[in-house]
């Protein structure tokens, strides 16, 4: 699986994601490079969206382009 294209430290991105979806926990957002599939799978289950949609959302939040919903 292709690495996430993050435009900042994961900790900052994670906080933005939690602001957008208050039901997400630190455990839901546990991530280390190379384990993208695990992160996307957890979020897919929790949010009911496709992995591609979640990847796009994370990358957009990371680059401050929006899609915070």
Secondary structure, DSSP 8 states (H G I E B T S, - for coil): ------SS-HHHHHHHHHHH-TT--TTTT---TT-HHHHHHHHHHHH---HHHHHHHHHHHHTT-----
